[in-house]
Amino acid sequence: MGVMFGAEMKTSFIKSIVFAVVAAVAAMGFAAELGDPAPALHVAEWVKGQPVDLAAGKGKNIFVVEFWATWCPPCRQSIPHLTELQKKFKDKGAVFVAVSDEQAPVVKEFVGKMGDKMDYTVAVDKERKTVAAYLEAFGVSGIPHAFIVDKEGRIVWQGHPMADLEVALTQILDGKYDITSAKKRFRARQLMEEFYGLAGKDESRARQDELVKELQALEKELGGLMPGKKFDADEIRKTARFNTLLRDYQLAISQNKNAAELEKLEKPLLEVAPKDFNPAEFKGGVQLQGIWQKYMQAVVEGRDEARIAELTKQLEAVKVKSPVILNELAWSLLADKRIKKPDLKLALKFAQTASDACDGKEPAVLDTLARALFVNGKLQEAIVQQKKAVELSTDKEIREGLGQTLREYEAKAAGK
């Protein structure tokens, strides 16, 4: 069970950054705001479900327009949730539409494999016109991201589909949704993004102070800007500055800057870094990513065995303890069909190290370890690890999938 390699480069200390809402700094001067009429959907091809006409549904339906991509791990994680919500609110007139700006064949293949697990309308954007009308107009740069269009044809909510989408839908359908408050929260998000961007660059302190006053006023008026967390300008400044410096540090590592140059960048970085930030571990992760890219190119081409052997040694020499990075490496070796001769022993080594790093307590890592054991002919050991993965999983659908894999291993071990 793999996750995107690049995503883990943020590591745990970045994942805990103050505001999930600040995925990226959007340009100021947004073209749209909550309460505006919903733009039409420009669709090149309807991949699944019937064509959706927002104008025709006015007065009858409430629409959820979600933007996603097949390559996006958080998007894939949102799919079961969106399917569940579509089923829950279908009888109340809710219609879910997922829009991707990828090529139609890519989307079709993915949706076909998902089957009933992705049980709502799927469309391919036409020349990114729908992306421009929604995401870009609202200054949103990350996916997955969803918009709710109410029965009056207005965009009344926007955000991550795993956040408050269900709550908002329920309130809208029950006539209890406060659009005025929602507008103020959206305004707070805009101000927060501007503040975060300026703080990260350590510039325009006067403007920063103005933004802090506005945000403090909105926090008081709204009873909070984030669930269970108080707005802390100094903490945000520190986090934003850390992320900016971290990007510079990562770039320097990837460019193979010398020790003196890296040390110069490390000093200010460590002054604002979280306590659990380990520069050596981070450096190892960046180096590993660079080697991995070269390794993947070599094994996909599959011609230069000496080059593959050398890169394999380099991969094994980099000391990384992150279970998510190690899990991704193992899963890629096991599942990437582009690799002509997958190194199954290397996959097992990475999977076992990943399991050791998380004390064998992460279902996704154990699932990968079980697969690595299975393909290496260690059937009974694979069954043991897969059973642990099933036992530790708390998500119903994921647990069912892990259980199905377990049954396959058991059948193979029984000679069926």
LUMVEXVEX-540175 format. One record per atom (N, C-alpha, C, CB): x, z, y; residue in three letters. Coordinates in steps of 0.1 Angstrom, whole numbers, plus 2048, in hexadecimal, padded with zeros to 3 digits. Atoms other than C-alpha are relative to their C-alpha. Glycine has a CB too. Layout:
<pts>
XZYala...
</pts>
This chain:
<pts>
8098007F4met800800800met80980080Cmet7F680C800met7F68027F6gly8147F381Dgly7FA80280Egly8077F37FFgly8038007F2val8147F8843val80A7F7807val7FF80E806val7F78097F8met8247E385Emet80D807803met7F97FB80Cmet7F37FA7FEphe8497E9860phe80380380Ephe80B7F67FBphe7FD7FE7F2gly84B7E5885gly7F980C806gly7FD7F4808gly8087F57FBala8307FF88Bala80780D7FEala7F28017F9ala7F97F3802glu84581B87Cglu80B802809glu8048017F1glu7F57FE7F7met861815894met7FC80980Cmet8047F2806met8047F67F6lys84C82A8AClys80280E7FBlys7F17FE804lys7FE7F3807thr850847893thr7F680A805thr80E804802thr80A7F67FEser83D867893ser80080580Fser80280C7F7ser7FF7FA7F3phe8498738B5phe7F97F780Bphe80E803805phe8078097F7ile83B8548C6ile7F17FF7FDile8067F27FFile80E800804lys81B8548B2lys7F880B807lys7FE8007F1lys8077F47FAser8138768C2ser80080080Fser80780C7FBser7FF8017F2ile8178698E5ile7F2804806ile8047F2804ile80B7F97FAval7FF8798FDval7F27F87FFval80380280Eval80D8077FFphe7E485E901phe8007F37F7phe7FD7FC80Ephe80280C808ala7DA8458E6ala7FB7F5808ala7F78037F4ala80680B7F7val7C8832901val80B7F8806val7F780680Aval7F68077F9val7E9828910val8087F97F6val809809809val7F980880Aala7F380E8F5ala80A7F7807ala7F67F87F8ala7F78087F8ala8027F9910ala7FC80080Eala8017F17FAala8047FF7F2val8037F7935val7FA7F2805val80C803809val80780C7FDala7EA7DE941ala8027FD80Fala7F18007FDala7FE8047F2ala7EC7CB962ala7F4806808ala8017F1802ala80B7FB7F8met7D87DA97Emet7F87F5806met80680980Cmet80980A7FAgly7BB7C898Egly7F87F97F5gly8087F6808gly80780580Cphe7A47C4970phe7F47F7805phe7FA80C7F8phe80A80A7FCala78B7A7971ala7F28057FCala8037F37FAala80D7FC805ala76F7BA95Fala80080F800ala7FD7FA7F2ala8027F2801glu7607DD95Dglu7F48027F8glu80080780Dglu80C7FD808leu7467EF948leu7F47FE809leu80180F7FBleu80C8037F9gly7237E5951gly7FE7F1804gly7FF80880Dgly80180F7FDasp72C7C0957asp7F97F97F5asp80F7FB802asp80680880Bpro7197A5944pro80A7FB7F6pro7F97F4807pro7F780380Bala72979D923ala8027F0800ala7FB8047F3ala7FE80F801pro73A77A923pro7FC7FB7F3pro80F7FE803pro80380780Cala730761909ala80C8007F6ala7FB7F2802ala7F5801809leu74475F8E9leu8047F27FEleu7FC8077F2leu7FC80D802his7597408E7his8077FF7F2his80B7FB80Bhis7FC80080Eval75D7398C2val8047F27FBval7F58067F7val7FC80C806ala77171E8B1ala7FA7FE7F2ala80F7FF7FFala80680180Eglu76372688Eglu7FB80E7FCglu80B7FB7F6glu8067F4805trp74C74087Ftrp8058017F1trp7F0800801trp7FA7FF80Dval75F74C860val7F68077F6val80D808801val80A7F9809lys744764853lys7F4804808lys80780D7FAlys80D7FC7F9gly72076B85Cgly7FB7F5809gly80380C809gly80680A7F7gln709758873gln80580180Egln7F0803800gln7FC8017F2pro71274C896pro7F980B808pro7FF7F2806pro8067F67F8val70C7678B0val7FF7FB80Fval80880D800val8038047F2asp6FD75F8D2asp7FC80C808asp7F57F4801asp8037F37F9leu6FF77D8E9leu7F47FE809leu80C804809leu80C8027F7ala6E676E902ala7F38007F8ala8027F2808ala80C800808ala6CD7678E7ala7FC80D7FAala8027F67F4ala8037F3806gly6D078A8DAgly7FC80B80Bgly80B8057F9gly8037F77F6lys6C979A8FClys7F28057FFlys8027F980Elys80D7FA802gly6AC7B28FAgly7FD8047F2gly7F57F7806gly8037FD80Elys6AE7B48D4lys80C8077F9lys7FD7F37F9lys7F57FB807asn6D17BB8C9asn80A807809asn8077F57F9asn7F47FA7FAile6EF7D18D1ile80C7FA7F8ile7FF810800ile7F5807806phe7107C08CAphe80D808801phe8027F2806phe7F37FB7FFval7327CD8C1val80A7F57FEval80280B7F5val7F780B801val74D7B48C8val80E8067FFval7FF7F680Dval7F37F9803glu76E7BE8B8glu80B7F57FFglu7FF8087F3glu7F5809801phe7907AD8BCphe80A8057F6phe8067FE80Ephe7F77FC80Btrp7A87AE89Ftrp8097F57FCtrp7F88057F4trp7F780A806ala7C279B88Bala8048047F2ala80D7FD809ala7FD7FD80Ethr7CB798866thr80E8077FFthr8017F37F8thr7F37FB800trp7EF7A286Etrp80180F805trp80A7F8807trp8007F37F9cys7E57C387Fcys7FB80B7F7cys7F67FF80Dcys8037F5809pro7E67E2869pro7F4809805pro80C8097FDpro80B7F87FCpro7CF7F787Fpro7F27F9800pro80280580Epro80C808801cys7B67DA87Fcys7FB8007F2cys8037F1805cys80480080Earg7B67D9859arg7FA80E7FDarg80C7FD7F7arg8057F2802gln7B17FF859gln7F2802806gln80980A805gln80D7FF7F9ser7927FB870ser7F57F97F8ser8017FB80Eser80A808807ile7817E2859ile7F58087F8ile8067F67F7ile80A7F8807pro7707FB841pro7F7808809pro8078097F6pro8087F87F6his76481085Fhis7F67F7806his80980680Ahis80980A7F9leu7557F1870leu7F57FC7F6leu8087F4806leu80A80380Athr7447E7850thr7F680A7FEthr8077FC7F2thr8097F5801glu73580984Cglu7F780180Cglu80880D7FEglu8087FF7F4leu729809870leu7F67F5801leu80880080Dleu80A80C800gln7197E686Cgln7F58037F7gln8087F47FCgln80A7FD80Alys7067F284Elys7F780B806lys8068057F3lys8077F47FAlys6FC813860lys7F67FC80Blys80980A805lys8088047F4phe6EF802880phe7F97F37FFphe80980180Cphe80680D802lys6E37E1872lys7F1800803lys8027FA7F2lys80F7FF7FEasp6BE7EB871asp7FC80380Easp7FA80A7F6asp8037FD7F2lys6C17F6895lys8047F480Alys80780D804lys7FD80C7F8gly6CB7D38A1gly80E7FE804gly7F880080Cgly7F18017FDala6F17D88A2ala8067F47F8ala80780D7FDala7F980B806val7057B989Bval80F801803val7FA7F2805val7F17FF7FEphe72B7BB896phe8067F37FFphe80680A7F6phe7F980C800val74179E89Eval80F802802val7FB7F680Bval7F17FE7FFala76779E897ala8067F2804ala8068057F3ala7FA80D7FBval77B7848ABval80F8017FFval7FC7FE80Fval7F1801802ser79E7798A2ser8047F3807ser8048007F2ser7FB80D7F9asp7B37608B6asp80A7F97F7asp80780480Dasp7F7807809glu7C7756897glu7FA7F37FBglu8028097F3glu80580C805gln7C4735885gln7F58027F5gln80C7F87F9gln80B7FF809ala7A4730871ala8038027F1ala7F67F5801ala7FD7FE80Epro7B472C84Fpro80680D7FCpro80A7F57FCpro7FA7F2802val7C774D853val7F580A7FFval80A80380Bval80B7F77FFval7A775F85Cval7F77FF7F3val7F87FF80Cval80980380Clys79374E840lys8068067F3lys7FE7F17FElys7FA7FB80Cglu7AC758825glu7FF80F800glu80F7FC800glu8007F1800phe7AD77C830phe7F18057FEphe80580580Ephe80E7FC801val78777F834val7FB7FE7F2val7F77F980Aval80480380Egly78276F812gly80580A7F6gly8057F27FCgly7FB7F6809lys798788801lys7FA80E802lys80F802803lys8067F37FDmet7877A5813met7F28017F9met7FF80280Fmet80E800806gly76479A806gly7F780A807gly8018047F1gly8097F77FAasp74A7B580Basp80680B807asp7F78057F5asp7FA7F57F8lys7637CD819lys8007FD80Flys80F8027FAlys8018047F2met7617BA839met7F37F9802met80C7F6804met80E805801asp73C7B683Basp7F980080Easp7F88097F7asp8068037F3tyr7357AA85Ftyr8057F3804tyr80480C80Atyr7FD80D7FBthr73878B873thr80E7FF805thr7F67FC80Cthr7F38037FCval75A77C878val8027F2806val80A8017F4val7FF80D7F9ala764761891ala80F7FE804ala7F780080Cala7F38047FBval78374E89Cval7FE7FC80Fval8067F57F8val8018037F1asp78874D8C2asp8047F2803asp80A80A807asp7FD80E7FClys78872C8D3lys80A80080Clys7F37F9804lys7F68017F6glu7A87278E7glu80280D808glu7FD7F580Aglu7FF7F27FBarg7A974D8EDarg7F780380Carg80F802805arg8097FE7F4lys78C74A906lys7F980D7FFlys7F67F4800lys8077F3802thr77A7688F7thr80A80C802thr7FA8017F2thr7F67F67FDval79A77C8F8val80280280Fval80E7FD7F9val7FE7FF7F1ala79E77491Dala7F4806806ala8027F1805ala80C7FB7F9ala77A77C925ala7FE80F7FDala7F47F97FAala8027F2804tyr77B79E914tyr80D808802tyr7FB8027F2tyr7F47F8800leu79E7AC90Dleu8087FF80Dleu8097FC7F4leu7F88027F4glu7B179D92Aglu7F880480Cglu8047F1801glu8087FD7F4ala7947A2942ala80080F802ala7F27FB7FFala8007F27FFphe7957C793Aphe80E806800phe7F88067F5phe7F37FB800gly7BA7CA93Agly8058067F3gly80280980Bgly7FC7FB80Dval7BD7D1915val80A7F77FAval7F38027F7val7F6808806ser7DC7C6904ser8028037F1ser80D803807ser7FE7FD80Egly7D97D68E1gly7F37FE7F8gly80480F7FFgly80B801809ile7C37D18C3ile80280A7F4ile7FE7F17FAile80E8047FEpro7AC7DB8B2pro7FA80680Cpro7F88047F4pro8077FB7F5his7967DF8CFhis7F17FA800his8077FC80Ehis80E804801ala7707DE8D1ala7F880280Dala7F98087F5ala8097FF7F5phe7557D98EBphe7F28017FBphe8027F380Aphe80F7FF803ile7307E38EAile7F87F980Bile7FC80E7FEile8098077F6val7177CB8FAval7F28067FDval8007F17FEval80E7FA802asp6F57DD8FFasp7F57F5800asp7FE80B80Aasp80B80A800lys6D37CD8FDlys7FD7F980Dlys7F38077FBlys8028067F3glu6D47C5922glu80B7F6802glu80080A80Bglu7F580A7FFgly6F37AF91Bgly80C805808gly7FA7F4806gly7F57FA7F9arg70B7C792Carg80B8057F7arg7FB80A80Aarg7F67F9807ile72D7D2920ile80080F804ile80E7FA802ile8027F27FCval7287F891Fval80A8097FAval7F28047FCval7F67F7806trp74480590Atrp80C7F77FBtrp7FB8087F4trp7F5807806gln7677FA900gln80B80A7FCgln8067F680Agln7F67F7805gly78280A8EBgly8047FD7F2gly7FB80E801gly7FC80280Dhis79380E8CAhis7F48027F6his80C80A7FChis80C7FE809pro7798098ADpro80080C7F8pro8007F47F7pro7FF7F4807met78682889Cmet7FE80C809met80D8017F8met8027F57F7ala78083D8BBala7F1805800ala8057FC80Eala80E7FB7FEasp75D8448C9asp7F67F57FFasp7FF80780Easp80A80B801leu74C8248BFleu7F38047FAleu8067F57F7leu80D7FC806glu7338348A8glu7F8809809glu8038077F3glu8077F77F7val72B84F8C1val7F97F880Bval80A80A806val8068087F5ala7268368DDala7F47F77FBala80B7F6805ala80B807805leu7108208C7leu7F38087FEleu8047FA7F2leu80B7F7802thr6FA83D8BEthr7FA80480Dthr80580D7F8thr8067FC7F3gln6F68488E2gln7F97F4806gln80B805809gln80780C7F9ile6EE8258EEile7F37FD7F9ile80A7F47FEile80D803807leu6D481F8D3leu7F680B802leu8037FF7F1leu8097F57FDasp6C58418DAasp7FC80280Easp80680E7FBasp8038007F2gly6C483A8FFgly80680C807gly7F1801802gly7F97F47FAlys6DC857907lys80D7FD805lys80080B7F5lys7F38037FCtyr6FA844911tyr80180080Ftyr8047F27FBtyr7FE7FE7F1asp70884C934asp80A7F5805asp80580E803asp7F780A7FCile71682C942ile80880480Cile7F77F3803ile7F97FC7F4thr71F83C963thr80D8087FCthr7F7809809thr7F47F8805ser736855950ser80A7F77F9ser7FB80B7F7ser7F7809807ala74483993Bala8087F880Aala7F77F77F7ala7F98077F6lys74D82695Alys80C808806lys7F77FB80Blys7F67F77FAlys760844968lys80B8027F6lys7F980D803lys7F67FF80Aarg772848947arg8097F47FFarg7FA8037F2arg7F980C800phe77C824948phe8097FF80Cphe7F77F47FFphe7F88007F4arg78882896Barg80C80A7FEarg7F880580Carg7F57F7803ala79D84695Fala80A7FA7F8ala7FA80D7F9ala7F7807809arg7AC831944arg8097F6809arg7F97F87F5arg7F98097F8gln7B681795Egln80B807808gln7F77F880Agln7F77F87F8leu7C6832974leu80B8057F7leu7F980B807leu7F77FA809met7D7841956met80B7F57FCmet7FA8057F4met7F780A804glu7E782094Cglu8097FD80Cglu7F87F37FCglu7F78027F5glu7F481A96Fglu80A80B802glu7F77FF80Dglu7F77F57FFphe80283D971phe80B8007F5phe7F880D7FFphe7F780080Btyr81283A94Ftyr80B7F5802tyr7F97FD7F2tyr7F780A7FDgly822819959gly80A80380Agly7F97F3803gly7F77FC7F5leu831826979leu80980C7FCleu7F880580Cleu7F87F5805ala83D846968ala80B7FB7F7ala7F780B7F9ala7F6805809gly84E83394Dgly80C7F9807gly7FA7F67F7gly7F58077F8lys86281F967lys80680A80Alys7FB7F4807lys7FB7F67F7asp86783F97Casp8017FA80Easp80E8057FCasp8018067F2glu85B82D99Cglu7F3804807glu8027F17FFglu80C7FE7F8ser8428309B8ser7FA80E7FEser7F57F67FCser8057F2803arg83F8569B6arg7F4804809arg80C80A803arg80C7FD7F7ala8278579D4ala7F37FB7FAala8027FA80Eala80C806807arg80F8409C1arg7FD8097F4arg8027F27FDarg8037F780Cgln8138569A2gln7F980C804gln80E8037FAgln8077F47FBasp8098749B6asp7F17FE803asp80880680Casp80E8047FCglu7EA8629C3glu7F87FF7F3glu8007F3808glu80780280Dleu7E185999Fleu7FD80D7F9leu8087F77F7leu8027F3806val7E587C993val7F4807806val80D809802val80B7FA7F9lys7CD8899ADlys7F27FA7FClys8017FF810lys80C807804glu7B386F9A4glu7FC8047F1glu8017F1801glu8027FD80Eleu7B787697Fleu7FC80F7FEleu80D7FE7F7leu8047F2801gln7B489C984gln7F2802804gln80A808809gln80E7FF7FBala794897997ala7F77FA7F6ala7FF7F880Eala80880680Aleu78688097Cleu7FF80A7F4leu8057F37FCleu8007F780Cglu790899961glu7F680C803glu80E8067FEglu8097F57FClys77D8B5974lys7F27FB7FFlys80480580Dlys80D8057FFglu75F89F979glu7FA7FC7F2glu7FF7F3809glu80480480Dleu75E892955leu80180B7F6leu8077F47FCleu7FE7F5809gly7678B3945gly80B7FD7F6gly7F38027F8gly7F4804808gly7878A4937gly8017F17FEgly7FE8077F2gly7FD80E801leu798883933leu8027FC7F1leu80C7FC808leu7FE80280Emet7A188890Emet7FB80C7F8met8107FE7FDmet8057F5808pro79289C8F2pro80A80A7FDpro7FA7FB7F3pro7F77F5804gly7A38BE8EFgly80D800807gly8027FF7F2gly7F38007F9lys7BF8B6907lys7FE7FF80Flys8097F47FBlys8007FF7F2lys7C58BE92Blys8097F5806lys80380E806lys7F88097F9phe7D38A4943phe80C807805phe7F97F880Bphe7F37F97FCasp7F88AD948asp8097F4805asp8078077F4asp7F980A7FAala809896961ala80F8007FCala7FF80080Fala7F27FF804asp82C8A3959asp8037FC7F2asp80580F803asp7FE80480Eglu82889E934glu7FF7F17FFglu7F58077F7glu80280E801ile81C87B939ile80C7F9806ile7F37FB807ile7F48067FAarg839873950arg80C8007F7arg80480880Darg7F57FE80Alys851880936lys7FF7F77F5lys80180F7FBlys80380880Bthr84186D91Athr8027F1804thr7F28027FBthr7FF80E7FBala83F84C92Eala80F7FD802ala7F87FE80Dala7F28037FDarg86384F939arg8087FF7F2arg80680B808arg7F980180Dphe86E856915phe7FE7F37F9phe7FA80C7F7phe80380D807asn85D837908asn8077F4806asn7F17FD801asn7F880B7F9thr86D821923thr80E8017FCthr7FE80280Fthr7F27FF804leu88F82F91Bleu8037FD7F2leu80580E803leu7FF80380Eleu88982C8F6leu8007F17FDleu7F48077F8leu7FF80F802arg8828078F9arg80D7FA804arg7F57FA809arg7F38057FCasp8A280290Basp80B8047F6asp80480780Easp7F67FC80Atyr8B58168F1tyr7FE7F87F3tyr7FD80F7FCtyr80280980Bgln8A58028D5gln8057F2802gln7F07FF7FDgln7FB80D7FDleu8AE7E28E5leu80F8007FFleu7FC7FB80Eleu7F27FF801ala8D27ED8E9ala8058017F2ala80580C808ala7FC7FE80Eile8D47F78C5ile7FF7F27F9ile7F780A7F8ile80280D807ser8C67D58B9ser80A7F6805ser7F27FB803ser7F68097FBgln8E07C48CFgln80E8047FDgln7FE7FF810gln7F37FB804asn8FC7D78BFasn80980580Basn8077F67F7asn7F87FB7F5lys9077E88DFlys80A80A7FAlys7F880680Blys7F67F6805asn9267FE8DBasn7FC80E802asn80E7FD806asn8047F2800ala9268238D7ala7FF80680Eala80A8087F8ala8007FB7F2ala92E82A8FBala7F47FC808ala80D7FB808ala80C8057FAglu911815907glu7F48077FBglu7FE7F17FFglu80B7F9806leu8F98258EFleu80080F804leu8018007F1leu7FF7F27FCglu9058488F9glu7FB80180Eglu80E8057FFglu8057FF7F2lys8FE84091Dlys7F17FF801lys8067F4808lys80F801800leu8DA837915leu7FA80C7F9leu7FC7F37F8leu8057F4807glu8D68558FEglu7FE80C809glu80A8037F4glu8007F47F8lys8DD86F918lys7F3802808lys80C80080Alys80C7FE7F9pro8BF86992Fpro7F48007F6pro7FD7F580Apro80A80180Aleu8AA861910leu7FD80E7FAleu8037F67F5leu8027F3806leu8B0883900leu7FB80B80Aleu80E8057FBleu8057F67F7glu8A8895920glu7F0800801glu8057FC80Eglu80F800800val88388A91Dval7FA7FE7F2val7FC7F4809val80580380Eala8818858F7ala7F980C7FAala80B7FC7F7ala8067F5807pro86A89A8E1pro80A8077F7pro7F47FB7F7pro7F67F8808lys87B8B58CDlys8037FA7F3lys7FA80E7FElys7FD80680Easp8778A28ACasp8067F2801asp7F38007F9asp7F980D7FFphe8888838B9phe80E8017FBphe7FF7FA80Fphe7F2800805asn8A787B8A5asn8067F2803asn7FF8037F0asn7FA80D7FCpro8BC85F8B5pro8077F97F4pro80A80280Bpro7F980680Cala8D085A895ala7F67F97F7ala80980A7F9ala80B805809glu8B0855880glu7FA7F4807glu7F680A7FEglu80680B7F9phe8A283E89Bphe8097F47FFphe7FC80480Ephe7F680B800lys8C282A89Dlys8017F97F2lys80E806804lys80080680Egly8C2826877gly7F47F87FDgly80180C7F6gly80C808802gly89F81A878gly8007F2806gly7F4807805gly7FF80D7F9val8A67FF892val80A7F77F9val80580380Eval7F6808807gln8C57F487Fgln7FA7FA7F3gln80D8087FDgln80780480Cleu8B17F385Fleu7F77F4802leu7F980B7F9leu80A80B7FDgln8977DD86Fgln8087F3802gln7F880380Dgln7F880C7FEgly8B27C487Agly8057FA7F3gly80B803809gly7FA80480Dile8C27C3857ile7F47FA7F8ile80780B7F9ile80C804808trp89F7C0847trp7FC7F2804trp7F580A802trp80580E7FBgln8967A185Cgln80A7F67FAgln80080080Fgln7F680A806lys8B7790850lys7FE7FF7F1lys80E804804lys80280080Etyr8B079B82Dtyr7F47F87FCtyr7FF80F7FBtyr80C808804met88D78D82Cmet8027F1802met7F480580Amet7FD80E7FEgln89976C83Agln8087FB7F4gln8087FD80Dgln7F780580Cala8B376A81Eala7F88007F3ala80C80A7FFala80780080Cval89C774802val7F47F67FFval7FB80E7FCval80B80A800val88075D80Dval8067F27FEval7F980080Eval7FA80C803glu89874080Eglu8067FF7F2glu80C7FE80Aglu7FC7FF80Egly8A774C7EDgly80B7F87FBgly7F47FE7F8gly7F5809804arg8C67367EEarg80D8077FFarg8017F5809arg7F37FA7FFasp8E374C7F7asp80180E7FAasp80580180Fasp8007F3807glu8E77687DDglu80A809805glu8027FD7F1glu7F67F77FAala9077757ECala7FB80680Dala80D7F8802ala8067FB7F3arg8F677980Earg7F680B7FDarg7FA7F5808arg80A7F6804ile8D978B7FDile80680D7FBile7F67FA7F5ile7FA7F4806ala8F07A27EAala80780980Bala80B7FC7F6ala7FA7F97F5glu9037AB80Aglu7F6807809glu8087F6809glu80B7FA7F8leu8E37B281Eleu7FA80B7F8leu7F67F6804leu8067F5808thr8D67C7801thr80980D801thr7FF7FC7F1thr7F77F57FElys8F57DD804lys7FF80680Dlys80F7FC7FElys8027FB7F2gln8F07E0829gln7F3808801gln8007F480Agln80C7F8800leu8CC7EB824leu80180D7F9leu7F57F77F8leu7FE7F4807glu8D680580Bglu80980A807glu8057FD7F2glu7F77F87F9ala8F1812822ala7FA80780Cala80C7F8805ala8067FA7F4val8DA819840val7F880D7FBval7F67F6807val8067F4803lys8CE83D83Elys7F3803808lys80980C801lys80D7FE7FAval8A983F847val7F78097F8val7F97F3803val8087F6808lys89285C83Dlys7F17FE802lys80480E804lys80E8027FDser87284E84Bser7F87FB7F3ser7FE7F780Bser80780580Cpro85984B82Dpro7F87F3803pro7F780B7FBpro80880C7FDval844831840val8097F3800val7F980280Dval7F780B800ile86281A846ile8047FC7F2ile80C802809ile7FC80280Dleu86E81E823leu7F57FA7F7leu80680D7F9leu80C805807asn84B818815asn7FD7F2803asn7F4809803asn80280E7FDglu8487F8828glu80A7F77FAglu8007FF810glu7F6808807leu8687EB81Bleu7FD7FE7F2leu80E806802leu80480180Eala85E7F37F8ala7F47F77FDala7FE80E7FAala80C808801trp83C7E47FCtrp8027F1802trp7F5805809trp7FD80E7FDser8497C480Bser8077F97F4ser8097FF80Dser7F980680Bleu8617BF7EEleu7F67FE7F4leu80B8097FCleu80980080Bleu8447C57D6leu7F57F5802leu7FA80D7FDleu80C8087FDala8297B07E7ala8027F3808ala7F6809807ala7FE80D7F8asp8387957FDasp8037F47F7asp80B80280Basp7FF80C809lys8327757EAlys80A7F6805lys7F27FA7FFlys7F680A7FBarg84B762800arg80E8037F9arg80180180Farg7F37FD806ile8687747EEile8017FA7F2ile8028107FFile7FF80780Clys87375E7D2lys8048097F4lys80A7F5802lys7FC7F780Alys8857797BElys80180E805lys80E7FC7FAlys8007F37FBpro87A79B7C8pro80980A7F9pro7F1806800pro7F77F6805asp8937B77C3asp7F880D7FCasp80C80480Aasp8097F5804leu87C7CF7AFleu80780D7FFleu7FA7FD7F3leu7F97F3801lys8977E97AAlys80280680Elys80E7FE7F9lys7FF7FC7F2leu89D7EA7D0leu7F3806805leu8067F5809leu80D7FB7FCala8787EE7D5ala7FD80E7FBala7F57F67FBala8027F3806leu87780B7BDleu80980B808leu8048007F1leu7F77F77F9lys89581B7CFlys7FA80580Dlys80E7FA802lys8067FD7F3phe8848197F1phe7F38087FEphe7FC7F3807phe80D7F9802ala8628257E3ala80380E7FCala7F87F97F5ala7FD7F2805gln8728437D2gln80680880Cgln80A8007F5gln7FA7F97F4thr88684C7F2thr7F480480Athr80A7F8806thr80B7FD7F7ala866849806ala7F780C7FBala7F77F3801ala8087F5806ser8538607EEser80880D802ser7FE7FD7F1ser7F87F47FFasp8708797EFasp7FF80580Fasp80E7FE7FCasp8007FD7F2ala86F878815ala7F3807805ala8037F4809ala80D7FA7FCcys84A882817cys7FC80A7F5cys7F67F5802cys8027F680Aasp84D89A7FAasp7F47FC7F6asp7FC80E806asp80A805809gly8368847E5gly7F1804804gly8028057F3gly80D7FC7FBlys81888C7FBlys7F87F6807lys80180D809lys80780B7F9glu80E86B80Aglu7FA7F67F6glu8097F980Aglu80680980Apro7F58567F5pro8057F2801pro7F1800802pro7FB80E7FEala801835804ala80E7FE7FAala8007FC80Fala7F2800805val82583D7FBval8008017F1val80980B806val8017FE80Fleu81C8487D8leu7FA7F47F9leu7F780C7FDleu80680C805asp8078297D3asp80B7F57FFasp7F57FB809asp7F5809800thr8268147DCthr80A8037F5thr8077FF80Dthr7F77FB80Bleu83C8297C5leu7FB7FC7F2leu80380F801leu80680380Dala8248257A8ala8017F17FDala7F1804800ala7FF80E802arg8247FF7ADarg80E7FC7FDarg7FB7F880Darg7F2803803ala84A7FE7AEala8038047F2ala80980780Aala7FE7FC80Dleu84B81278Eleu7FA7F77F6leu7FB80F7FEleu808809809phe8317FC77Ephe8077F37FDphe7F27FD806phe7F980D802val8437DB785val80E8017FAval8017F980Eval7F37FD806asn8637EB779asn7FF8047F1asn80880A808asn8027FD80Egly8537F2757gly7FE80E7FDgly80A7FA7F8gly8017F2802lys84F81775Clys7F1804801lys80980980Alys80E7FF7FFleu82A818754leu7FB80F801leu7F97FA7F4leu8057F27FFgln82583D74Dgln80380780Dgln8068087F4gln7FC7FA7F3glu83884876Cglu7F77FA80Bglu80F7FD803glu8098067F6ala82382F780ala7F2807800ala7FF7F17FDala80D7F9801ile80383F773ile80080E806ile7FC8017F1ile7FF7F27FBval80F86277Cval8007FF810val80D8067FCval7FF8017F2gln8178577A0gln7F27FB806gln80B7F7805gln80D8067FBgln7F68437A4gln7F680B7FFgln7FC7F47F8gln80A7F5801lys7E2862798lys80280980Clys8028077F3lys7FE7F87F5lys7F38767B3lys7FB7FA80Dlys80F803802lys8058077F4ala7EA85C7CDala7F1801801ala8047F1800ala80E7FF800val7C685D7C3val7FC80E804val7FA7FC7F2val8037F27FDglu7C58837C4glu80280480Eglu8088097F7glu7FC7FC7F3leu7D58857E6leu7F77F880Bleu80E7FE803leu8078087F6ser7BF86A7F7ser7F3807803ser7FD7F27FAser80C7FA7FBthr7A387780Dthr7F67F6804thr80380A80Bthr80980B7FCasp794855817asp7F97FB7F3asp8087F5807asp80880480Clys77884B7FFlys8047F27FBlys7F2801803lys7FE80E804glu77E825800glu80F7FE7FBglu7FE7F780Cglu7F2801805ile7A48297FDile8028067F3ile80A80680Bile7FF7F980Darg7A08417E1arg7FB7F87F5arg7F880E801arg80680980Aglu78A8297CEglu80A7F47FDglu7F37FA805glu7F780B802gly7A480D7D3gly80C8057F8gly8057FB80Dgly7F57FA808leu7C08247C6leu7FC8037F2leu80580D807leu8057FD80Dgly7AA82E7A9gly7FF7F37F7gly7F3806801gly80080D807gln7A58097A0gln80E7FC7FBgln7FA7F5809gln7F3803803thr7CA8047A0thr8058097F4thr80A80180Cthr7FC7F780Bleu7CF82278Aleu7FA7FC7F2leu7FB80F803leu80780580Darg7B6814770arg8077F47FBarg7F17FD803arg7F880C804glu7CA7F4770glu80D8047F8glu8037F780Cglu7F37FB806tyr7EA807768tyr7FD8067F2tyr80780A809tyr8037F980Cglu7D981B74Dglu7FC7F67F5glu7F480A802glu80480A809ala7CA7FC73Dala80C7F87FBala7F67F6806ala7F4807804lys7EC7EB73Dlys8088097F6lys8097FD80Clys7F97F7809ala7FC80A72Dala7FA8017F2ala80180E806ala8077FF80Dala7E180A712ala8007F27F9ala7F1804802ala7FF80D806gly7E97E570Bgly7F37F8801gly8028027F1gly80D8087FElys7C77D8718lys8037F580Alys7F5809804lys
</pts>
